[in-house]
């Protein structure tokens, strides 16, 4: 199953922003949208670094599970690269990026997502949002504290709970595998589209426009018609069953399409923790605190709860891993002990000869051998060479072998 030339990527700086901090990629198997954050000095760098690292995963995979693992690994590597970049360029502290990506493998796609960019699927005329926003207000919606309508106008609707960047060394990334069908149309977009154009309108455009380029251009125009204060990036992929040889040329748009530059801002004020999680449009406003109150108990309580949930999940993962390892060690010891008790040998037991079960070794305080049966054969009745052999022990694979050895020793003692 292939895209047969039906994929495209479009990015626009918007009507207010002076630089494009979005990055988009339409490849052969891989499709990505990344929305940078961290202000003029970092957002464009963050999205470009993440996207260029992830582009290395654009190849065929034997299964969708392999593709899912590749996405997870690429995102982890991209997060590490962002942290290293901040270490080398402290002026970029606080930069980060959202990432939403799909990677095709046969009749399935692997999906990876972090942040508030979105992935939609138009199937049989019905538009579905496949990813969930990792935002503060979405958390409030999920917990039933506000409605989706209230979330759309919430003053902290752009506060992100999860991003790639130097905020978290091991960010939690959503991944899944999804079946695809001929006729599916996939849309990846930054919140420059989803925050200003309704799902109903998005569905109408995707349904009405046959060509992917026309649909992408129309969606960007719809965002611009709404004022488009933020960057807007759109990637569209059509699925059918034609040969992959007809697929579109690879497209890179937005900040990743230009060479990376690191611009230092000497007067840039340090970012506080809540600011690190702000979407760029909010974080660069001079009147930031009038829209976002860092001291808000509601936000801080939710942020602390999110950190506790993440720590609890990691602790459970570690405990489960330790328990599995411990179980494997115990199982190996038990199997080894059972095997050792199936063996026999003949040796000295004081002044007589005995048959022993096990092996002539100890495992710490645990003895791996015991007297199975004593005999009447006296050591001093054996020839000197035979006596030394018994004292050094004579191995026997089975009990019958050990008993045969005792028979020979009895004859030698006469």
N, C-alpha and C positions, 0 to 999 in steps of 0.2 A: 504494500500500500504506500502511495507516494503523494507528494504535493503537486506534481506535474506542472511546475511553473507558477503555481497559484500561491505565492507567499510574497509579502512585502513588508517594509519597515519605513515609517515616517516619523520625524520628530520636529517639533517647532518650539522656539524659545518662549512663545507666549507674548502677551502685550505689555507686560510690566517688567519681567526679569531682563537683566542685561546679558546674562550668559546662560547657556543650556547645561543643566546639571543632570539631565536624563541621558541614558544610553540605550540603544536598541540594536538587536541583532536578528536577522533572518538568514539562517544558514541552510545546510542540506538536511540535517537531522535535528538540529538544535535551534531554538527560538527563545529570545531573552528580552526582557525589559528591566532596566535598573534605574531607580530614581535616587539621585544623590542628595545628601543632606550635610549640613555643616557650614553653610554660608559660602560666600564667593571663593574663599580660599580652599575649600575642601570638597564640596559636593560633586563637582564635575570630575575631580581626581578619583574620588571613591567609586563612582559608578563606572568610570572608564577602566580602572584597575580590576574591579570585580568582573566586568563583562569580558575583558581581554583574557583574563585567566580562565574563565568558563568556556570561552571559545575553543580551548584546547580539547574539550570533551565532545566536539562536533564530529562524530564518526559513527559507524554502524556498530551495533551491539547484538550479541547472540540472543539476549532476552530483555524484556522490559525491566526485570529485576536488576540485571547488570547495568542498564541505563540509569535506573534509580540510584544505585550505589555510586555510579560515576558522577551524577549531579551532586549527591551529598558530599562526595570527596572534593569536587571542584569548589563547592561553596565553602567548605572548611579551609581549603588552601587559599581561597580568595580572602577570607577573613583574616588569616594569618598574614597575608601580604599587606592588607590594610594596616594591621597593627605594626608591622615592621616599617611601613612607610611613615606612620606617625612618629615612631621612635627616631627615624632619621630626619624627619621634618616636623619638629614640635609645633610649628605654626599651624599644622593641620589637625591638631588635637580636637577630638569631637566629631571628626568627619565620619560618615557612614553612608550606607546605601540600602535601599530595598532591592530585592531580586525576585522576579517571577520568571520561571523557565519551564519549557516543555521539551522533551527529548524523545523522538520517535524511535520505535523498534517494532517493525512488523505491523500488526493490527492493534498495537497498544502504544500509549505514550506514558513516559514517566514525568511526573510533575514535581517541581521543587519551588518553595515559596517562603519568603520572609518579608515582613513589612506590609505596606498598604497599596502596592501596585496590585493589579488584579489579572486573573485569567478567567475568560468567559468561554462558554461553548454554545454555539447556535446549532441546534439539531432539530430537523423537521419543523423549522419555523419557531422553535421555543428557545429562548435565551436563558442560560443558567450561569450563575456565578459559581465557579469551581473552587476558588480559593476564599479563605476568610481573612479579613483585615486584622493585622496585629496592632490594633490601636486601642487607646484608652477608652474611647466611646464604644467601640465594639465589645470590649469587655463589659461595659455597663449594660449594653443591649443584651448580651448573652446571659447576664445575671438577672435580667428583668428589671433593672433599676431605671432605664429609660427606654423609649420606643425608637424604632428606626427613624421615624420622622423627627424626633427630638435630636437624634444623633446627627442628622444632616445639617443642623444649625447650631450644634453644641460649640461653645467657644474653644474647647480643647479637642476638637475633632481631628486635628492634625498631629496630636501627640502619639508617637509610636512606642509600643512596648517591646518590640524586637526589631533589630536591624543588624546587618553586617557592619563591622567597624572595630574601633578600639574600645568599645563599651563593654563587650563580653567576649572572653577568649573562646568560649564554646557556645555560641548562640543556638537556640532551639530552632530547627528548620523543619517545616512541614513538607513531607514527601508522600507521594502516593502513585499508584499505577492505574491508568484509566483506559478502558477499551475505546477504540475509535471505529467509526463507520464511514463508508463512502458518502460524501455529501456534507460531512461535518465541517463547520467553519469555526476556527479557534481565534480568539482575540486576546492579546496580551496588551495591557495599557498601564501607563502611570496614572496617578490620581489627578493629573492635569486634565484627563478626560472624565474619569468616573466621578470626580467631585463636582463637575459642572454640567455634565450631560446625563440625563436620566437613563436608566436601563431600558425604559420603553423606547426612547429615541434611538439608543444604540441598536436595539433590536430592529427597529424600522430601517435604519441605514444599512445594517448588515444584510437584511432580507432584500431590500430594494436594489442594492448595487451588486451586480454580478461579478465584475472585475475586482480583485483584491485591492489594486492601487486606487481605483475610484472610491471604494468603500473606506479605505484608510484616509484618503484626502478629505472625504466628506466628514468623517468623524472629527478630524482636526479642525475643519471649518466650523463645525457645530460648537466645538469648545471655544474657538476664537469669537464666535458670535455671542457667546455668553460672557465675554470679557477676558477669559483665559489668562488670569494673573500668573498662573504657574506654567512651567514647561509642560508640554503634552507630547507623549510618545505612544505610537500605535504600531503593533506588529500583528498581521493577519496571516493565518495559514489555512488553506483549504485542503481537505483530504479527499482523494479519490483513488481508484485502483489502476491508474496508468503507470507507465514505466518511470523510474526516477531519473532517467537520462534527460527528461524534459524539464527538470526542476529549475527554479529561478537562480540567477546569480546570487552569491552571498552578498548581503547588504549590512553595513554597519552605519548607524546614524547617531546623532547627538554628540556628546562630548567624547565618546570613544572613537569617533571618526577623525578626530584631530590629534596631533602629537600631545603627549602628556606634558604639562607645565606645572611647576610648583611655585605659586606666587605667595610670597611672605607678606603678611600684614603686620608691621611692627606695632601698630596701635591697637591691634585686635585684643579685646578684653578676654580673660579666661572664661571658659564656659562652665556653668554649674551643672550638676548632675541632671536635673530635669531638662536643661537646655540641650543636652546631648541627644535626647530622645525626641526633640521637636523636628517636625518636618521643615525643610529649608525656607518655605515661604513665611512661616511663622517666626523661625529663629533669627531671621535677618531683619525683622521689623524693628524700628527704633522704639516703638511703643509696645514692645513685646510683653512686658509685665502687666499691661492693662488688659491683655487678652488671656494671659496665662499666669496664674498665681502659683509660684513654686511652693509657697507655704500652705497651699490648700490641703486640708486634712484628707479630703476625698481622694485627690490624686496621689498624695504620698502614701496613704493607706493601701491604695490599689497597687502602687509600685512595689511597696514592701511585700504585699501578698504575692505578687508575681515572682519576686525574688525567692520568697519562701517556697512557692510551688516548684520553681526550678531547682532549688537546692534539695527539696524533698525527692523530686524525680531522680536527681543524680545520686542521692544517697540510696534510694531503693535499687537503682541500677547497680551500684557498687555492691550492695549487700547481696543482691541476687547473683552477681558474678562471683563473689567470694563463696557463697553457698554452693554454687555449681562446681567450682574448683575443689572445694572441700569434699563434696560428694564424690567427685571423680577420684580424689586421692584416697578416700576411705574405700571406695569400690576397688581401686587397684590394690590396696593393701589386703583387703579381704580375699580377692581372687588369688593374690600371691600367697597368702597364708594357706588357703585351701589347696593350692597346688603343692606347696611344700609338705602338707600333711598326707599327700598321696605317695610320697617317697619313703624308702626305708634304707637303713644301713645297719651293719653289724659292728659293734664296738665293745670296749671293756666297760664293765659296770662293777667297780671295786675289783675283786679277785676272780670274778666270773665273766663269761661272755653273754651279751644280751642283744636282742633285736631292738633297734630304735626306730620310731616313726618320725619323719621330718628330715630336716637338714641340719648339719652340725654348725649352726650359726644362731646368733641372737639378734633381735631387732630392738635395741635399747633394752628396756626391762622385760620385753616379751621373748620368751624362749621358743624357738622354732623346732625343738625336738623334745621327745620324751621317750621313756622306756616302754616299748610295746609288750615285750615278753622277756623274762629272764630264762636262762638255761643252766644246766648243771655242769657245763664245760668249764673247767678251771683253767685260768691263764697259765699257771705254772706247770700244767700237764701238756702244754703245747710246745712244739719245737721253738727254739729262740726266734728264728726268722718269722715263723707263723705268728708267734706272740706279738712281735713288734708290728706286724701287719694289722693285727686286730686292734692294737692300741692306737694305731694311726687311722682306724676305721676302714671298713670295706663297704663300698657303695653297692646298693641293690635297687634296681628299678621298681620291683614289685615285692610283695610279701612272700610270694612263692620263691623268688630268687634268694631272699634273705634266709628262708628256711632251708634251701638247698645248701647255702654256705654253712649254716649251723651243722647240717648233716656231715659235710666234709670235715669240719673242725672236730666233730665228735669222733670221727674215725681216726683223725690225726692225733687225738689225745690218748688213744689206747696204746 
